[in-house]
């Protein structure tokens, strides 16, 4: 049914919980998993703007953000390995919702799985803005995990 599942994560506790759920689902269905971490371009801009004045170099900050992303996708990949699920890690930069939708389309996924709230935290809305955009614009089914 779902041969290829895209798990979108940002490393937040809620997102890692949804990643665990995605790995369990993939194991039960015999699915392949793509785990996607999008380095948020707005977060990059804010971090760079705040740190440059303190003597940090822009390239060093980008490398630190990429290292953080690699750590997160590695953690989800290890979850998959422990469960016997094949996981392909993907890291991209840009607007998270746009990159999730783009990756789903390019990779031909059968399901996008993501948390209801990510690094933006819990808001007064029922689901976070990235999840809402993906849910509204995806051509593939979307599973939102709380």
C-alpha positions as CSV (number, residue, x, y, z in Angstrom):
1,X,0.0,0.0,0.0
2,X,2.6,2.5,1.1
3,X,5.9,1.3,-0.5
4,X,7.8,4.5,0.0
5,X,7.2,6.8,3.0
6,X,8.7,10.2,3.5
7,X,9.3,11.1,7.1
8,X,9.8,14.9,7.6
9,X,11.7,15.8,10.7
10,X,13.2,18.8,12.3
11,X,14.8,17.2,15.3
12,X,12.2,18.5,17.8
13,X,10.9,16.0,20.4
14,X,7.5,15.9,18.7
15,X,9.1,15.3,15.3
16,X,11.3,12.5,16.6
17,X,8.2,10.9,18.2
18,X,6.5,11.0,14.8
19,X,9.7,9.6,13.2
20,X,9.5,6.6,15.6
21,X,5.8,6.1,14.6
22,X,6.8,6.3,10.9
23,X,9.5,3.6,11.3
24,X,7.0,1.3,13.1
25,X,4.5,1.8,10.3
26,X,7.2,1.2,7.7
27,X,8.2,-2.0,9.4
28,X,4.7,-3.3,9.6
29,X,4.1,-2.5,5.9
30,X,7.5,-3.5,4.6
31,X,8.0,0.0,3.3
32,X,11.1,1.9,2.4
33,X,11.7,5.2,4.2
34,X,13.1,8.6,3.2
35,X,13.9,10.8,6.1
36,X,14.0,14.5,5.2
37,X,15.4,17.3,7.3
38,X,15.0,20.8,5.9
39,X,17.3,23.5,7.2
40,X,14.9,26.3,7.4
41,X,16.1,29.3,5.4
42,X,14.4,31.7,7.8
43,X,16.2,30.1,10.8
44,X,19.5,30.4,8.9
45,X,18.9,34.1,8.3
46,X,18.0,34.8,11.9
47,X,21.0,32.8,13.3
48,X,23.4,34.4,10.9
49,X,22.2,37.9,11.6
50,X,22.5,37.3,15.3
51,X,25.9,35.6,15.3
52,X,27.8,37.6,12.6
53,X,28.0,40.6,15.0
54,X,29.7,38.4,17.5
55,X,32.6,37.4,15.3
56,X,31.2,34.2,13.9
57,X,31.7,33.5,10.2
58,X,28.7,32.7,8.0
59,X,30.2,29.6,6.6
60,X,30.9,28.2,10.1
61,X,27.3,28.7,11.0
62,X,26.0,27.0,7.9
63,X,28.3,24.1,8.6
64,X,27.0,23.9,12.2
65,X,23.4,23.8,11.0
66,X,24.3,21.1,8.5
67,X,26.0,19.0,11.2
68,X,22.9,19.3,13.4
69,X,20.7,18.2,10.5
70,X,23.1,15.2,9.8
71,X,22.8,14.2,13.5
72,X,19.0,14.2,13.3
73,X,18.8,12.1,10.1
74,X,21.4,9.8,11.4
75,X,19.3,9.2,14.5
76,X,16.2,8.3,12.4
77,X,18.4,6.1,10.2
78,X,19.6,4.2,13.2
79,X,16.0,3.8,14.4
80,X,15.3,2.2,11.0
81,X,18.3,0.0,11.1
82,X,17.3,-1.3,14.6
83,X,13.8,-2.1,13.2
84,X,15.1,-3.6,10.0
85,X,13.8,-0.8,7.8
86,X,15.8,0.7,5.0
87,X,16.1,4.5,5.5
88,X,17.6,7.0,3.0
89,X,18.6,10.3,4.6
90,X,18.0,13.6,2.8
91,X,19.0,17.1,3.9
92,X,17.8,20.2,2.0
93,X,17.8,23.9,2.6
94,X,14.8,26.2,2.1
95,X,11.3,26.6,3.1
96,X,10.3,23.4,4.9
97,X,6.9,23.0,3.5
98,X,8.0,23.6,-0.1
99,X,11.0,21.2,0.2
100,X,8.8,18.5,1.7
101,X,6.3,18.8,-1.1
102,X,9.1,19.0,-3.7
103,X,10.8,15.9,-2.3
104,X,7.6,13.9,-2.2
105,X,6.9,14.7,-5.8
106,X,10.5,14.0,-7.1
107,X,10.8,10.8,-5.1
108,X,7.3,9.5,-5.9
109,X,6.4,8.8,-2.3
110,X,3.2,7.1,-1.3
111,X,2.8,8.8,2.1
112,X,4.2,11.8,3.8
113,X,4.4,11.4,7.6
114,X,5.2,14.3,9.9
115,X,4.5,15.7,13.4
116,X,1.7,18.1,14.1
117,X,4.2,20.6,15.5
118,X,7.9,21.0,15.0
119,X,10.5,23.4,16.1
120,X,8.0,26.2,16.0
121,X,6.4,24.7,19.1
122,X,2.8,24.3,20.0
123,X,0.6,27.2,19.0
124,X,-3.0,28.0,19.4
125,X,-3.7,26.2,16.0
126,X,-4.5,22.6,15.9
127,X,-1.5,21.8,13.7
128,X,1.7,23.7,12.9
129,X,2.0,25.9,9.8
130,X,4.4,23.6,8.0
131,X,2.1,20.6,8.6
132,X,-0.9,22.6,7.5
133,X,0.8,23.7,4.3
134,X,1.9,20.1,3.4
135,X,-1.6,18.8,4.3
136,X,-3.3,21.3,2.0
137,X,-0.9,21.1,-1.0
138,X,0.3,17.5,-1.1
139,X,-0.8,15.2,-3.9
140,X,0.3,12.3,-1.8
141,X,-1.6,11.2,1.4
142,X,-0.3,12.9,4.5
143,X,-0.3,11.4,8.0
144,X,0.0,13.9,10.9
145,X,1.2,12.4,14.2
146,X,0.6,14.1,17.5
